[in-house]
């Protein structure tokens, strides 16, 4: 047995080296193919290498040959840092995300801009305040709500929107943005001044917090306007609900009940900031994950057929396996970043051990981790038998996405009515491909299907 294990380990590492060399060869082929076309060479190759398949190639080469890469260059200017580190192995990514005392979240300053002062637990270190705030929200946003309230609402709304589509649907605009925006009204008790305003506010604030790493001043101003509008709306909504309580069970009503009971942290300002943080994580994340998973299924006819069979059979567990395996190939956040609090070492006692200097911005590449041959068998294959522990879709450790349990049920439920349609296919031309319209989010994706 010892000999077999040793030979297996050697074979696996040989395969890892081969993976890296193949990735380099394919990257060279990509560069060669970008010699001509629209725009400059830099624009063409950047577009290719930042697309999901290109990014997987880049990360695959780094993971195989330089799995923990540390450089002095600063790739992010929105947050103070002294350099950059790219971490690509599954266990090393988990290590970074699990060592909160050594690798801190950095969102606090920008979260304070959005809330107008106080932080939200997403941007907090492990502390009594963090524990209090998360505990408060666990009382208001309950796991039992997912099957009892969230899933039925999402399923009903999604089915109605698909039924209203005349055999052609712009997935983000007509489905995946609308349903979570409406869920804010039905479940959170915060429908917004309008459905579109809520979509715009939450998308802009998410972009500002997690994606705008170069601190574009023009975009900063746009985010400040969105945050101000959202804060004003929530202040008015909280005041109105307190003045005229409604006989309904939603997150806002539960927060006000907790306030009346005297729970610390549940004053009006605290409730408003809790709601802002939760809203930011719901609408853009749900839509982006749904569209990107669907896009990956459409690129794989056998996987799409399997997902459709699961949807038609109302096998929600199997449908979820198809959806999240698809999302593994293009997750919402391909990297999760932290900042080193002090000089420290990752992957200690291994050949890939590296010292991470204090203030280094560490990019934990969860996309890469989910293709690590040391963790996942046949990582490049589409398989629906993977254990849930092989996925790092919503973060890991203390700052795992607060709504991860909602995402796991709501995203397949959102896509299910569309996947039930016969002849589901991309529209012709560019319309049938994801169009981000100059944003980091899927804005358009036109699909067609056959009406019975």
N, C-alpha and C positions, 0 to 999 in steps of 0.2 A: 504493500500500500504506500509506503514512504517513497519508493522508487517511482510509482505511478504518479503520485502527487508532484514529485520533483520534475518528472518529465512534462507533466501538464503545465506546471508553472513556467518551465523553460519555453514550451511551445507557445504559451500565451504571450510571453514577452517578445518572442520572435515575431508573432503576428502583430503586436503593437508596433514594432519597428517597421514591419512591412506596411502597416497602415499609414505610418508617417511618410514613408518614401512614396507610396501611391498618392497620398494627399499632395505632396510637393510636386509630383509629376502632373497631377490634374490642375494644380494652381498654375503651373507653367503653361499648360494648354489654355487655361482661361486667359492668361496674360497675352498669349499669342493671338487668341481670337478677338482680343480687344484692340488690335492694331488699327482697325478702321471702324467707321460707324459714325453716328451722330455725336456731336460734342467732342471734348478733348479726350485724350487717352486716359487722363486721371479721372475724369467723370465717368467714362465707360467702365474702367476697372473697379472704381469705387462702387458703382451700382451693382456690378456682378458679385463682388466680394461681400457686400452687405446684405445681399439677398439670402434667404434661408439656406439654400444649398451651398452658396459660396462661403457663408459664415461658418457652416459646419466643416467645410474643407480647411479653412484657416485654423479653426480651433483644433481640428483633428491633427494637423501638422504640429502645432504647438504642444498638444497633449502627448504626442508620441515622442517628440524630440527634446522639448524644453518645457516640461509640464508645469513648473513654477517659475515664471519669468518676471524678473525685477529690473526696471529701468528707471533712470532719473527723470525722464520726460514726464511732464504733467499733461494728461489728456483731459482733465476736468478742471475748469476754472470757477465753477459756481460754488465750490466748497474748497476751503483752504487745504492744501496738501503739499507734500514734498517730493512726489514722484508717483510711480505706478507699478502695480504688480498684477499679473494675470495668473490666476490659479485655475487649473483645468481638470484635475483628477477628482473623481467622485468623493473619496474620503477627505481630500484636502478642502474641497468646496464646503463640505459639511463641517469640517473643523473650523474654518474661518467663520461660518455663520453661527457656530455654536459657542465660540469663545468671545462672549460679549465684553468681558473685561479687557481683552486685548484688541478687539476689532469693533469699533463703535459705529452705530448708525449716525449719519451726518445730516439727516433731514431737518433737524430741529430748527435751524435758523430760517429756513424757507417755510416750514410749517408755521412758525410764529408770524411770518409775513401774511400768510393766508388767514390765520385766525385773528390777526390784529394784536397779537401779544402772546397769549399762553401757548404752550406746546401741546401736541396731541401724542398719545402714547406710542404711535408709530415712530416718532422721532426721539423717544426717551431711552436712556440707559435703564438697566434693571435697577429699580429703586422702589421705595414704598409707594411713591406717587404712581409709578407705572403699574404696580400690582393693584392699587386701589382703582385706577381708571379702567384697566382691563376687566377687573371683577365687576365693576358697575355695568359695563357694557355686556358682559356675559349674562347678567340678570335681565337686561333689556332685549338683547338679541339672542334668543335661546335656541339651542340645537333642536329641540322638539318642534320649533316653528318651521323647520325646513320641510319635513314631510306634511305637516299639518296646515301650513299657510303659504309658504313660498312656492313649493313645487306645484300645487294646484293652480295658483295664480299664474305662474309662468306658463304652464301647459295650456291653460285656457286662452290666455292672451296670444300666445304664439300660434295656436291653432286657428284663432279667428283672423289673425293677420295673414297667414298663409292661405286660408280659405278665400280671403278677399282679393288675393293676387290673381291676375288673369293669365296664369301660366308663365309669368315673368315677374321676377322680384329682384329689387336692389337690396341685397341681404342686410347691409348695415343700416341703411336709411329706412327700410320698410319692416325690419324685424329686430335685429340684435341691439339697436340703440333704443328703439321704442319700448320694448318689454321691460328692461331694467329701469328705464326712466319712469315707467308707470308703476313699477314695483316700489319705487321711492314714495309714491303717493299712497298706495294701498297698504304697504307694510310698515314703512317708516313714518307715515303720516305727514310727509313733506313733498307734495306734488310739484312745488315750484310755482313761480309766476306763470310759467307755461312749460309744456313738455320740452320744447326746443331750448328754452333758457336753461333748464336743468341739465340737458345734454351738453350744452356749450360750457356752462360753468364747470361742471365736474371734469370734462375732458381737458379744458384749459388748465385747471389746477393740477390735475394728474401730470400733464405734460411739464408744467413748471417744477413740480416736486421731483420727478423721477427721470426725466428725459432731457431737460434743458441744461446739460452739464457745462455749457459754455457761457451761461449767464448773458444771453442776448438782451440788451437793455430794452429794445422795442418789445420783446416778448414779456419781459418782466412787467412792463407797464400794462400790457394786455392781461396778464395774470392778476395783477393788483385790482384791475377793474372787475374781473370775474369774481374774485374773492369778496370784494366790497359788496357787489350785488347779491351774492349768496348770503353773506352775513346779515345784510339788511332784511332779506326775505325771511331768514330763520328767526331773527329777533322779533319780527312782526308776527310770525306764525306761532312762536312760543307764547308771546303776550296774548294773542287772540285765543289760543287754546286755554290758557289759564283764566282768562276773563269769561269764556264760555266753553266749559269742558264738554267734550263729545263723548257719547256712550259708544266707544269703540276701542278695540284692543289693538294698539299699534305701538311701535317703539317709542314714539314721542309721548304717548299717554303713559306708558310704563315709566319713562324717565321722570315725568311730572309726579307720578305716584311715589317714586323713590325720593324725589325732592320733598314732597309733603311729609314723608316719614323721617326726614332729617338726615339722610345719608350724606356723608362728606363728599364733596366734589360734584354735587348735583344741583348747584345753583344755575341760574339761567345761562350764564356765560359758559359754564362747564357743559351743560346740555348742548348748547349751540356748537361748541367745538367738537364734542363727540360726534354729533350728526355730520358736521363738515367732513371729518376724517373718514367716517363710514361711507358717506355719499361719494367721495372722491374714489374710493376703492370699488364701488359697485358698477356704475354705468360704463366707463371706458374699459375697465378690465373685462367685464362680462362680454361686451361686444367684441373687443379685440380677440379674446380667447376663442370665442365662438366662430368668428370669421376665419381666423388662422387655422383652426382645426378643420373646418369645413374645406378650406382651400387645399390642405394637405390630403384630405380624403379624395377630393376631386382629381388630384394628380395620381391616384392609385385606384384604378377601376375595381380591383378585387376587394380592396378595403372598403371602398364606397358601397359596393354590393353587399358586403357583410354588414356594414352599419345600417343599410336600408332594411335588410332582412331582420335585424335585431329590432329596429324601430317598428316595423310592421307586426312583429310578434310581441310587441310591448315587453321585450326583455331589456329592462332599463339597466340592469347590471352590465350586460354584454354591450349595450349601446355605449355606456359610459367608458368601457374599456377601449372601444374603437375611437371615441372622441379624444380621450386623453393620450392614447398612443399616438394619434395624429398630432396632438398639440406638442408632444415631445420633440417633434421635428421642427417646430417653430413656436416656442413658448412666448408668452407675453413679454417677459423680461429675460433675454438670453444671458445677461450677467446681472449680478446683484452686488452692489458696491458697499464697502465698509472702509473705515480709516483706521490705521494702526495707532493705538494709543501710546505704545512704547516699542522699542526695539524688541523683536520677538522672533521665534523660529516656527515655521510650519513644517509639517511632515517630518518631524524630528525622528532620528534613528532610521531614516531611509536614504537611499541614494539621491532622492530628489529634494532633500531638506534644503530650505533656503531661509536666510535671515531677512526679515521684513523690517526695514528701518522705520522709526517713529514717524508718523504723519504721512506715510505712504498710503495712497488710495488703492485699496485692494479690490480687484474686479474678480469676484467669485463666479466663474462661468458655469452656471447651472446647465446651459445648453450643452456644453462640452461634457460635463459630468454625466449627463444622461446618455452619452455615447461612449463611456469608458468601458473598454473590454474587460477590465479587471472587476467590474461590478455587474455589467449586463451581458448575458450571453447573446451572441449575434446582434450586436448593437445597431447595425445598419439595416436590420430586417424589421419589417412591420409585424409585431406580434401582440396579440391581445391577451396573452397568458402571463404577462409580467406582474409581479407583486407590486402593490401600491408604493412600497418603500423604494422602488427603483426610480420614482419620479420626484423631481425637485421643481415643481411647477409654480408653487406659491411661496417660495422661500423655505427657510428651515430654522429650527431652534426658536429662541425667544420671540423673534419678530416674524414668524410665519404669518402670512396674510390672515387677518382676523376673520375674514369671510371665506376661508378655504373650504369649510364644511358646506357652505352655501353653494360655492362654485361647483363642487363635485356633483351636486344634484341638479342645480339650476341650468348649467350650460348644456348638458345632454337634453334636458327637458325643453330648452329653448330651441334646439335644433331638430328635435324629434318630428314635429309636424312637417317640416320641410323635407326631411329624409324619407318620409312616407310617400312622397310624390313620385309617380312613375316617370321614368325618362329624365330624371334630374341631371342637368348638364350645364356647362358654362355657355353663356351667350357668345356669339361669334366675335372674334377680334379682341381688341383690348378691353371691351366692355366686360368680357368674361374673366378678366384678371383683376386682382386687387388693385384699386387706385387709392393712393393715400392723399391725393390732392395737396401735396406739399406738407403734409403733417406726418407724425409718427404712427398714425392710426389708419386702419381700413375705413375709407369713407364710402367707397362704392365697390360692389361686386355683383354683377348682373348674372343671374341664373335663370334658366328656363326649365319647364317641366310640362308633362302632358296631363291635361285635365281628363278625368274619366268621362 
